[in-house]
């Protein structure tokens, strides 16, 4: 189980870094759905890892990060309608 949770954490970190790098390089819009989905999935993966390892400050940070991403995705979907 430890190896699986570690892998989930690394994938989450990679996704978040990927999104940040793409936005910083001007290759992805920071207010677009791809970036928000990348951040949401990455933060959920990191949330699993940090909660499993009882790193509560990081777990809480990722809960908030995921909530921000979920609200942004909801608003983007509403704007399309």
Secondary structure by P-SEA (a helix, b strand, c coil): caaaaaaaaaaaaaaaaaaaaaaaacccccccaaaaaaaaaaaaaaaaaaaaacaaaaaaaaaaaaaaaaaaaaaaaaaac
